[in-house]
Every structure is written in C-alpha cells, then in structure tokens.
Amino acid sequence: MTDQRSRGRPRSEAARQAILAAAMLDLAEHGYAALTMQGIAARAGVGKQTVYRWWSSKADVVLEALIDRAETSITLPDEGTLAADLDAFIGATFRERGLRSVLTGLMAQALLDPEFAKAFRDRFLFSRRAALRRILDRAAARGEIPPDVDRELLIDVVYGVLWYRLMLDHAPLGEDAGRELTGLLIRAVSP
C-alpha cells in the first residue's frame, strides 16, 4: 500500500523531497518505463532501502510526487466568476502537460494493479475532481450555474478532455485548449 509510515524511522523531510524530486527528474529524462527505485535512490543520494521503507513501488513514489506538485502548482482560484475561476484552474491544469509521461505511466500502472488503481483514484484523481467541484459549487451558489445542470458531468467533460488528449496525444493540450474548454463550459451552463 502507498505511503505506509507505521514502522521504522520517521521520514526526513529533506530526504523525502530529494526522493520525490529525483523521481520527477528521472521521469522527465527517461520516461516512466525506465524509472527504477534504484535509480531514484541513486539520484536522490539515499540508499535504496530508504526509498523502499517509505514506498513499496516506483508508482507510489511518483504518485506522491504528483500529488505534491498538483497541490502547489494547481491552486484553487477564487476570482469571483465562474469564467475566471475555470480559466485559472483549467489553464494551470493544462500547463502541466509536461507531466504527460508521469500521468500516462501512472494510468498504465493503475490498469495493471488494482491496489494501486485505488490509491491513484482516491488520492489523486478524486482530489482533483473535488477541487473542480468546489469551483462549480461556488458558482452555483452565486447563481452562475442553474440548479438542473449536472456538475459531475461538467467535471467529467474537463477531465475527459484532459485524459483523452494525454492518452492519445492527438491534439494540443495547453492554455489555448484550456481557454476553449472554459468557453465551452460557460456556454453549456448559460441560459
């Protein structure tokens, strides 16, 4: 299971950050398939046993690194309007397109490993959905989204576009696509 901390020495935050940074750097340079626990440890300057003490697999290390990055890079905006909030949130999300190898690697791992799939879904995917749901709920409270609009479907549309473009790489995934998607959503909820 991911991130078990019940046994052993407590984590050194410096070592944790070094390991997560090493995993992301290795991913950027070599891709998910070439990533190894030994390579992560070597790049972080820690023993392989240190990495295994805190994470059971490379997927678990990468998942934690991704969660940390999402929490710092994709903040929950409150710009006062649905259009501005969506533009900021979706724009920040789509700017992270450089994480394609990370996300597709984790999705592939989730398809192969049901235990990891649950961790990926619960810890990352559902937290990103919850962030977007807060934006939509605020907009509904301001009267910008009619009560009969299915907000879960709107969330599916946003992440459906993101994942489809990540997985197939058939169309650009950047700020322009984010603005177009924001416009589409605003038109969808407008009377």
N, C-alpha and C positions, 0 to 999 in steps of 0.2 A: 504494500500500500504506500501511497505517497506520503512523504514528509513525516515519518514516524520519529518522535522525539522522546519517547518514554524511557529509553535506555541510553547508557553511555554518557559521555561528557556533554555538557551544554555546548551549543554552537558558538563559535567565534564569529561575530558579525563580519569581521574583515575577511575571514576565510570564506564565509558564505557568499559575500559579494564577489570575491575573486573567482569562486567556482562558477557562479551564475554568469559573470562577465566572460569567463573563459569559454563556457558553453556557447554563448551567443557569438563570440568571435570565431570559434571553430565552425559553427553553423554557417556564418556568413562566408567563410573562406572555402569550406569543403562540402557543405550540404549535410542534410540530416543522416543520410545513409552512411556516410563516412565518420560520423561522430561516435566516439567511444568514451567510456568512463575513464579509461587510462589516459586518453588524450586530453580530456577535460582536466584531470588531476595534474598532469604534467604542465599544462599551460597555466593553471592556477597556482602552481608551486606548492601543492599539497600532496599528501600520499593518497593513493587510490582508495585505501581503506577509509580515509576521511570522507571521501565522496560517498562511498557505499554505506557509511554509518548513517548518513543523513538522507540518502535517496536510494531506492532499490534499482533504478534503471536510468538510462540516459533520458528517456521520455519524462520521467519525474523531475529531473534536473531542469530540462527545457521548459516544462510546464510551469515550474516555479519562476523561472527567469521571465517567461512570457507574462505571467500574472503581475510580477513586479513592474515590468515595462508598461503594461496596459494601465496600471493604476497611476503611474507617473506621467505617461505620455498622452493618455486619452482621458482627460478630466471631464467631469460632469458640468457643462456650462449652464449658466442661468443668465441669458442675455435679455430676457423679458418677452421674447416672442418665440413661437414655435419655429418659424423660419430661421431665425438667428441661432437658436439652440441646435436645431438639426444641422445647419450649415457648419457650426463649430464642431459638433460631435462627429458627424459623418466625415467631415473634412479631416479631422485628426485621425479617425479610424483608417480612412483610405490613404492617408500619408504614410501609414505604417506598411505599405505594400512591400517594402524591403524585407518584411518578415515572411514572405511567401514560402520559403523553404522550411521555416520553422512551423508555420501553420499547416502546410500540407504534410509535413513529416509527422506532426502530432495527430492529424486526422487519419493518416495511414495506420499509425500505431493503434489508434482507437478502434479502427476497423478490425485489427488483428487480436486485440487484447481487451476483453470485456471489462476487466477490473480497471485498466487504465481508462477505458472509454467513460466509465462512470466518473472517475476523478476529473477527466478533461471536461466533461459535460457540466458536472456540479461546480467545480472550482473556477473554470474559465468561461465556458460558453454561457452558462446561466447567469454569471455575474455581469457579463457584457450585455445580455438581454435585459437584466434588471436595471442597468444604468440607462439604457434607452427607454425602458418602460417609465422610469421616473420623469424623463423629459416629456414623454407623451401624457403622463398623468397630470403633470403641472399644466400643460397646455389645455387639457380637458377641463381642469379646474378654472382656467381663465376663459373658458368658452370657445377656444380656438378649434377644438375637435368636438364634433357633435357626439352625443351620448350613444348613438347607434353605430358608430364606427368601431370596428373590431381592431383594437390596438395591438393585440397579439399578431394579427395578420400583417399590420404595418411593420412590426418588428421582424416578422418572417421575410417580408419584402426586402428590408435593408440587409439583413444577414444572408438572405438568399442570393442577392446580387453579389455581395462580398465573396461568399464561398464559391459561387459558380465561376466567377472571374478568377479567383485564386486557383481553383482546381483545374480549369480548362485553359486558362491564360489565353483566351480567345479575343479579349478586348481590354483596353486600358483600365487600370484601377488606380485612379489618382484623384486629385482635387476637382478636376473638371467633371469626372464621373460622379463624385460626391455632390457637387452642386446640381447636376442634372437630376440625381436621385432625390435630393431635397426638394427641388421644384416639382417633381412628380408626386411626392408625398403631400406637399402643400396643396396641389391641385386635387388630389384624391380626397382630402378632408374638407375642402372648401365647398360651401353650398352652391 
